[in-house]
């Protein structure tokens, strides 16, 4: 009996092998997902038999989660993660969450490699973004990846199952980064491509104004936006789209251009209306005058609306006859009604050049009509230059007095120093050049030209005329005399004071004394005049000899001259 029993008992070596096999089987289960049966439910835990000597416990909350609530009953088969075969209490350490997470990681890795979308639920907000439940695995959703455009409130998106794209996975660290934005962009791109494929250039379509900027408006064409540029809203000038459009407004637009590569669509509203520039030359002929409204003012001029969609430019040079270096804003104002004249029309460039000053009388023409050459005017000294004075005149025009026209006797450079800005002066109009917009004035002309004056016994001053002179100054080399009946001052040199050398002494003359002399030089161009007592005496001597006889008649030269002088005195 004993021999028979002993024959069935395992040896020491067999028992050791069986024990090792048992341990190796248990260790193979640790760290893996195993199947188990729910054998009991005690309060908030489920007791699960995983086929080992001991059972494990799992909190009931592990069977629920975001958008997931599963009822567990006794007898249900579930998958759990075996962490340890036996703990200090002799129970198996198992987890439903870790089992689901392990299962999810395997699926997610396959989806990541295949670049497939995965479903998930946004369930919490964290720093910099949100957490997403990917059927057990928790992923991070950066705030910038939530939507195509920044959104303020994410609440409507939370707890809603939706697709995501995995951007990055790191199983060792347990990190997953997902994006909702890329899914939307891809879906949007597909929609845009489909919509653009059904659109054609030249097509007229209704849209809704979605957004307004300084340069135009974005119009929703039913899933894709088109740009309506501010210059294509109307033929007339539109300074800002809000003058015509409002967000949410339905508008009819024409598709101007489609870029199938970038899906950019250019729209126009004015293209649905007649072009006001057609037959523009017939509507606005050259030199015709029209009434318009100032719409915009720049440094180089002002734009005037002649009709809706038709604007012309008044260049700054065509705004005023007299205000040359003034900003256009000081001549006209925005919205001001003005009369203008058409100066040029260019249909190809859609440009009309207008003139404002042409509708007003030319101030130089008006001045010439009111103040003909030779008339006297009065004005204020506006400016002094190296070549003359500028005088302000009627009609807001200036006239210039050249240095040579300041005084008959003295140099202009000397005389101009006597004038200063603000002085009121009188002058004579010498010339008016309307085309060159110049007015020439003279101050010395008001006093008369001494070279054109007449003297007693002579029609005009001329060379050879006999004049009476008054001594005004006695000098060592001669005397200064003033020709009677004029303002001319002449100098008689010592050698011209008398015929006889002994009488050619300046000291025999006194200031205020009057003497007769003959004009020997009279040049109006160079304005030079010279007189000579000697020349007069020589001439009288020749005349006396011719009239009263010669030396051969027996009369002395003194007798002849005496008779001539007496005859002259009787006259």
C-alpha positions in Angstrom: 0.0 0.0 0.0 2.7 2.3 1.0 4.6 1.3 -2.1 1.5 2.0 -4.2 0.8 5.4 -2.6 4.3 6.5 -2.9 4.2 5.6 -6.6 1.6 8.4 -7.2 3.2 11.2 -5.0 5.3 13.7 -6.9 8.9 13.9 -6.3 10.7 16.9 -4.9 11.9 17.8 -8.3 8.4 17.5 -9.9 6.8 19.8 -7.3 9.4 22.5 -7.9 8.8 22.4 -11.6 5.0 22.6 -11.1 5.4 25.6 -8.8 7.7 27.4 -11.2 5.2 26.8 -14.0 2.4 28.2 -11.9 4.3 31.4 -11.0 5.4 31.9 -14.7 1.7 31.6 -15.8 0.7 34.3 -13.2 3.5 36.6 -14.1 2.5 36.5 -17.8 -0.8 38.1 -16.8 0.7 41.0 -14.9 0.8 44.2 -16.9 -1.7 43.0 -19.5 -5.4 43.2 -20.2 -7.3 40.1 -19.2 -11.0 39.0 -19.3 -13.0 38.5 -16.1 -16.5 37.7 -14.8 -18.4 40.0 -12.5 -19.3 37.7 -9.6 -20.6 40.3 -7.2 -21.4 44.0 -6.7 -20.8 45.4 -3.3 -21.8 49.0 -2.7 -19.5 51.0 -5.1 -17.2 48.2 -6.3 -17.5 45.2 -8.5 -15.9 41.9 -7.6 -14.4 40.3 -10.7 -13.0 36.8 -11.1 -10.1 36.8 -13.6 -9.5 33.0 -13.3 -6.8 33.2 -10.6 -6.8 31.9 -7.1 -8.0 35.3 -5.9 -10.5 37.9 -7.2 -10.1 41.6 -7.8 -12.2 44.7 -7.0 -12.9 47.6 -9.4 -14.7 50.8 -8.4 -18.0 51.2 -10.3 -17.1 54.7 -11.4 -14.4 53.2 -13.6 -17.2 51.9 -15.8 -18.5 55.4 -16.4 -16.9 58.5 -18.0 -17.5 61.5 -20.3 -20.6 60.7 -22.4 -20.4 57.1 -21.1 -22.5 55.4 -18.5 -22.5 51.6 -18.5 -24.6 49.4 -16.1 -22.6 46.5 -14.7 -24.4 43.3 -13.6 -23.4 40.0 -12.0 -22.3 37.6 -14.7 -21.1 40.3 -17.2 -17.7 39.6 -18.9 -15.4 42.6 -18.8 -11.8 43.4 -19.7 -9.5 44.7 -16.9 -5.9 45.5 -16.6 -3.9 43.2 -14.2 -1.4 45.2 -12.3 -0.5 42.6 -9.6 -1.6 39.0 -9.1 -1.9 39.4 -5.3 -1.6 42.4 -2.9 -1.2 42.4 0.9 -4.9 41.5 1.3 -4.5 38.5 -1.0 -6.5 40.1 -3.8 -5.6 40.7 -7.4 -5.0 44.4 -8.3 -7.0 45.2 -11.4 -8.3 48.4 -13.2 -11.0 49.0 -15.8 -9.7 52.5 -16.6 -6.2 51.2 -17.4 -7.6 48.4 -19.5 -9.7 50.8 -21.6 -6.7 53.2 -21.9 -4.4 50.3 -23.1 -7.1 49.3 -25.6 -7.5 52.9 -26.8 -3.7 53.5 -27.1 -3.5 50.6 -29.5 -6.4 51.9 -31.6 -5.1 55.5 -31.5 -1.6 54.4 -32.6 -3.0 52.7 -35.6 -5.2 55.7 -36.5 -2.2 58.0 -36.1 -0.1 55.9 -38.4 -2.9 55.8 -40.9 -3.6 59.5 -40.5 -7.2 58.8 -39.7 -9.6 60.9 -37.6 -10.6 59.8 -34.1 -13.7 60.5 -32.1 -13.5 62.2 -28.8 -15.2 64.3 -26.2 -14.0 67.6 -24.7 -14.6 67.2 -21.0 -12.4 69.7 -19.1 -10.5 73.0 -19.4 -6.9 73.2 -18.4 -4.1 75.8 -18.8 -3.6 76.6 -22.4 -6.4 74.4 -23.7 -8.7 71.5 -23.0 -8.7 67.8 -22.2 -10.3 65.3 -24.6 -11.5 61.8 -23.8 -10.5 59.5 -26.7 -12.5 56.4 -25.4 -10.3 56.1 -22.3 -7.2 57.8 -23.4 -6.9 61.5 -22.4 -5.5 63.9 -25.0 -4.6 67.6 -24.9 -6.4 70.1 -27.2 -4.5 73.4 -27.4 -6.7 76.5 -27.5 -5.4 77.5 -30.9 -6.5 74.2 -32.3 -10.1 74.4 -31.2 -11.5 76.3 -34.2 -10.5 78.0 -37.5 -11.2 81.4 -35.9 -10.7 82.2 -32.2 -13.9 81.5 -30.2 -14.7 83.0 -26.8 -17.1 80.4 -25.5 -16.3 76.7 -25.8 -19.1 75.5 -23.6 -21.4 74.4 -26.6 -18.6 72.1 -27.8 -18.0 70.3 -24.5 -19.5 66.9 -24.0 -20.3 66.5 -27.7 -18.7 63.6 -29.6 -16.8 65.0 -32.5 -13.8 64.1 -34.7 -10.2 65.1 -34.0 -6.9 64.7 -35.7 -3.9 63.4 -33.7 -1.0 65.8 -34.1 1.5 64.0 -31.7 1.7 60.9 -29.6 4.3 59.8 -27.0 3.3 56.5 -25.3 6.2 56.5 -23.0 5.2 59.8 -21.5 1.5 59.2 -22.0 1.1 62.4 -24.1 -1.4 62.9 -26.9 -2.0 66.2 -28.7 -5.1 66.5 -30.9 -6.6 69.2 -33.2 -10.2 70.0 -34.0 -9.1 72.9 -36.3 -7.4 70.8 -38.9 -10.6 68.7 -39.2 -12.6 71.8 -39.8 -10.1 73.2 -42.3 -10.1 70.0 -44.3 -13.9 69.8 -44.3 -14.1 73.5 -45.2 -11.6 73.1 -48.0 -13.6 70.2 -49.4 -16.8 72.4 -49.2 -15.0 75.4 -50.7 -13.7 73.3 -53.5 -17.2 72.0 -54.2 -18.7 75.4 -54.0 -16.0 77.1 -56.2 -16.4 74.4 -58.8 -20.1 75.5 -59.2 -19.2 79.2 -59.5 -18.2 81.0 -62.7 -16.7 84.4 -63.5 -19.5 86.8 -64.6 -22.1 85.0 -62.6 -24.5 87.1 -60.6 -25.3 85.7 -57.2 -26.9 86.8 -53.9 -24.7 86.9 -50.7 -24.7 88.1 -47.2 -22.3 90.7 -45.8 -20.2 88.8 -43.2 -17.5 91.3 -42.3 -16.5 94.9 -43.2 -13.0 96.3 -43.3 -11.5 99.6 -44.4 -10.7 98.1 -47.8 -14.0 96.3 -48.5 -16.5 93.7 -47.3 -16.5 89.9 -47.1 -19.6 88.4 -48.6 -20.8 84.9 -47.7 -21.8 83.1 -50.9 -23.2 80.0 -49.1 -20.1 78.4 -47.5 -17.4 80.5 -49.1 -16.5 84.2 -48.7 -15.8 86.6 -51.6 -14.1 90.0 -51.3 -16.1 93.0 -52.4 -13.4 95.7 -52.7 -14.4 99.3 -51.8 -13.7 100.5 -55.3 -16.1 97.9 -56.7 -19.1 98.8 -54.5 -20.3 101.7 -56.6 -19.1 103.9 -59.5 -19.1 106.9 -57.3 -16.4 107.4 -54.6 -17.0 105.4 -51.4 -14.7 106.5 -48.7 -15.6 103.5 -46.4 -17.8 100.4 -47.1 -20.0 101.3 -44.1 -21.4 104.2 -46.1 -23.3 101.6 -48.3 -23.2 98.2 -46.5 -24.1 96.7 -43.2 -23.2 93.4 -41.6 -26.0 90.9 -42.3 -27.2 92.7 -45.4 -28.1 90.7 -48.4 -26.5 92.0 -51.6 -26.5 91.0 -55.2 -23.0 90.8 -56.6 -21.2 89.8 -59.8 -18.2 87.4 -59.7 -15.3 89.3 -61.3 -12.5 86.8 -60.8 -12.0 83.3 -59.3 -8.6 81.9 -58.3 -9.2 78.1 -58.2 -5.8 77.5 -56.6 -6.3 79.8 -53.6 -10.2 79.8 -53.7 -10.1 83.6 -53.6 -13.2 85.2 -55.2 -13.4 88.9 -56.2 -16.9 90.4 -56.3 -18.4 93.6 -57.7 -21.6 95.5 -57.2 -21.0 98.5 -59.5 -20.6 96.1 -62.4 -24.3 95.4 -62.3 -25.0 99.1 -63.2 -24.4 101.0 -66.3 -20.9 102.5 -66.6 -21.3 106.3 -66.3 -18.0 106.8 -68.2 -19.5 105.7 -71.5 -19.7 108.6 -74.0 -18.0 110.8 -71.3 -16.5 113.2 -73.9 -19.9 114.0 -75.2 -21.3 114.6 -71.8 -18.5 116.8 -70.6 -17.0 118.7 -73.6 -13.9 120.8 -73.2 -14.3 124.3 -71.7 -17.9 123.6 -70.7 -18.8 124.6 -67.2 -20.6 122.4 -64.6 -21.8 122.4 -61.0 -20.3 119.8 -58.7 -19.6 118.9 -55.1 -16.2 118.6 -53.4 -15.8 115.0 -52.2 -12.1 114.8 -51.3 -9.2 117.1 -50.7 -5.5 116.2 -51.1 -2.2 118.0 -51.1 -2.2 118.2 -54.9 -5.8 119.3 -55.4 -9.5 118.5 -54.8 -11.9 116.0 -56.3 -15.3 117.1 -57.5 -18.3 114.8 -58.1 -20.0 115.9 -61.3 -22.6 113.1 -61.1 -22.7 109.7 -59.2 -19.6 107.8 -60.4 -18.0 110.7 -62.2 -15.3 112.7 -60.5 -12.8 115.2 -61.8 -9.7 116.6 -60.2 -9.0 120.3 -59.7 -5.3 120.5 -59.6 -3.9 122.9 -57.1 -2.5 125.0 -59.9 -6.0 125.5 -61.3 -7.7 126.5 -58.1 -6.9 130.2 -57.8 -5.4 132.9 -60.0 -3.5 134.5 -57.2 -3.0 131.9 -54.4 -0.1 129.9 -55.7 1.4 128.1 -52.7 -1.7 127.5 -50.6 -3.1 124.1 -49.6 -6.3 123.3 -51.4 -8.1 122.9 -48.1 -7.8 126.7 -47.6 -9.6 127.4 -50.8 -12.4 124.8 -50.8 -14.0 122.6 -48.2 -15.4 119.0 -48.4 -19.1 118.9 -49.5 -18.8 122.5 -50.8 -20.7 123.2 -54.1 -18.5 124.7 -56.7 -18.6 125.7 -60.4 -15.8 124.2 -62.5 -14.7 124.2 -66.1 -13.6 121.1 -68.1 -10.0 121.3 -69.1 -9.2 117.8 -70.2 -11.1 114.4 -70.6 -9.2 111.1 -70.8 -11.8 108.2 -71.2 -9.1 105.5 -71.3 -7.7 106.5 -67.9 -11.1 107.7 -66.6 -9.8 111.1 -65.7 -11.3 114.5 -66.0 -9.2 117.6 -65.3 -11.2 120.6 -64.0 -10.4 124.2 -63.4 -11.9 126.4 -60.6 -10.2 129.7 -61.4 -11.4 129.6 -65.0 -14.9 130.2 -63.8 -13.8 133.5 -62.2 -12.6 136.6 -64.0 -8.9 136.8 -64.6 -7.7 139.4 -62.1 -5.0 140.6 -64.5 -7.6 141.2 -67.2 -9.8 143.0 -64.7 -6.9 145.1 -63.6 -6.0 146.0 -67.2 -9.5 147.1 -67.9 -9.8 149.2 -64.8 -6.2 150.6 -64.8 -4.9 151.1 -68.3 -1.2 151.9 -69.1 -0.4 155.4 -67.8 -2.9 155.5 -65.0 -2.0 156.1 -61.4 -2.4 153.4 -58.7 -1.7 153.1 -55.0 -0.8 150.1 -53.0 1.1 148.6 -50.1 4.7 147.5 -50.3 4.5 143.7 -50.0 8.1 142.7 -50.5 11.6 144.1 -51.3 14.0 142.2 -53.5 17.3 142.8 -55.1 15.7 143.9 -58.3 12.7 146.0 -57.1 9.6 146.5 -55.0 6.4 144.4 -55.1 3.2 146.4 -54.6 -0.2 144.9 -53.6 -2.9 146.1 -56.0 -6.7 145.8 -56.5 -7.9 142.3 -57.2 -5.3 140.6 -55.0 -2.6 141.0 -57.6 0.9 142.4 -57.3 2.8 144.8 -59.4 6.6 145.3 -59.5 8.6 148.5 -59.5 12.0 147.8 -61.0 15.0 149.5 -59.5 15.4 151.6 -62.6 11.9 153.0 -62.2 12.3 154.3 -58.7 14.0 157.6 -59.3 15.2 159.7 -62.3 18.4 161.0 -60.7 19.6 158.4 -58.1 20.6 154.8 -58.5 17.7 152.3 -57.6 19.9 150.4 -55.2 20.2 153.5 -53.1 16.6 154.6 -53.4 15.0 151.2 -52.5 16.5 151.5 -49.0 14.1 154.3 -48.3 11.1 151.9 -48.6 9.9 149.3 -46.1 7.2 146.7 -46.0 3.8 148.2 -45.3 4.5 151.6 -46.9 1.7 152.9 -49.0 3.1 154.2 -52.3 1.7 155.6 -55.6 3.0 154.5 -58.9 2.1 154.6 -62.6 1.1 151.6 -64.6 3.8 151.0 -67.3 2.6 147.6 -68.7 0.2 144.7 -68.0 1.0 141.3 -69.4 -2.1 139.2 -68.8 -0.6 136.0 -70.2 2.5 136.1 -68.0 0.5 137.6 -65.1 2.8 140.5 -64.7 2.2 144.2 -64.0 5.0 146.7 -64.4 4.9 149.9 -62.3 7.0 153.0 -62.1 7.3 155.5 -59.3 9.7 158.0 -60.9 7.3 158.4 -63.9 4.8 160.2 -61.6 7.3 163.1 -61.5 7.8 163.4 -65.2 11.0 162.8 -67.2 13.4 165.8 -66.8 14.8 164.9 -70.2 11.4 165.4 -71.8 10.8 168.8 -70.2 10.5 172.1 -72.1 12.3 175.3 -71.3 11.6 178.9 -72.3 12.3 179.6 -75.9 12.8 175.9 -76.7 10.2 173.3 -77.6 12.3 170.6 -76.0 15.6 170.3 -74.4 18.1 169.3 -77.1 21.7 169.5 -78.1 22.6 173.1 -79.2 19.8 174.7 -77.3 20.7 177.9 -75.3 19.5 177.7 -71.7 19.6 179.8 -68.6 21.3 178.1 -65.7 21.5 178.8 -62.0 24.7 178.2 -60.1 24.0 175.7 -57.4 27.5 174.9 -56.3 31.0 176.2 -57.0 33.8 173.6 -57.2 37.5 173.8 -57.9 37.1 172.0 -61.3 33.9 173.8 -62.3 30.4 174.6 -61.2 27.1 172.7 -60.9 24.2 174.4 -62.5 20.5 173.7 -62.7 18.9 174.3 -66.1 16.1 176.8 -65.6 12.6 175.4 -66.2 13.7 171.8 -65.5 15.0 169.5 -62.8 18.2 168.8 -64.7 21.5 169.4 -63.0 24.6 169.7 -65.2 28.3 170.3 -64.5 30.3 173.0 -66.4 34.0 172.2 -66.4 36.5 174.9 -65.7 37.6 174.8 -69.4 34.0 175.5 -70.5 33.4 178.5 -68.1 34.6 181.1 -70.6 36.1 181.6 -74.1 39.1 183.4 -72.7 41.5 181.4 -70.6 41.8 184.2 -68.1 38.1 184.1 -67.3 38.0 180.3 -66.8 38.0 180.7 -63.0 35.2 179.1 -60.9 35.6 181.6 -58.1 34.2 184.4 -60.3 30.8 182.7 -60.0 28.5 182.8 -57.0 25.8 180.4 -55.9 22.4 181.7 -57.1 23.9 183.6 -60.0 22.3 183.0 -63.4 24.3 182.5 -66.6 23.5 181.5 -70.2 25.0 178.4 -71.7 24.6 176.1 -74.7 23.7 172.4 -74.3 26.6 170.4 -75.8 25.5 166.8 -74.8 21.9 165.6 -74.5 21.5 161.8 -74.5 18.2 160.4 -73.4 19.4 156.8 -73.3 22.4 157.4 -71.1 20.6 160.3 -69.4 23.6 162.6 -69.7 23.4 166.4 -70.2 26.3 168.8 -70.5 26.3 172.6 -70.9 29.0 175.1 -71.8 29.4 178.9 -71.4 32.4 178.8 -73.7 30.4 177.1 -76.5 27.7 179.8 -76.3 30.3 182.6 -76.5 32.1 181.0 -79.5 28.7 180.6 -81.2 27.7 184.2 -80.5 31.1 185.4 -81.8 30.6 183.5 -85.1 27.1 184.8 -85.4 28.2 188.5 -84.7 31.0 188.3 -87.3 28.6 186.9 -89.8 26.0 189.6 -89.1 27.9 192.7 -88.4 31.0 192.3 -90.6 34.5 191.0 -90.3 37.8 192.4 -89.1 38.4 193.7 -92.7 35.5 196.1 -92.4 37.6 198.3 -90.1 35.5 197.4 -87.0 37.3 195.8 -84.1 36.2 192.4 -82.7 35.1 194.1 -79.5 32.9 196.5 -81.5 31.3 193.6 -83.3 30.7 191.6 -80.2 29.4 194.7 -78.4 26.9 195.3 -81.2 25.8 191.6 -81.1 25.3 191.7 -77.3 23.2 194.9 -77.6 21.1 193.3 -80.3 20.6 190.2 -78.1 19.6 192.3 -75.1 17.0 194.2 -77.1 15.4 190.9 -78.0 
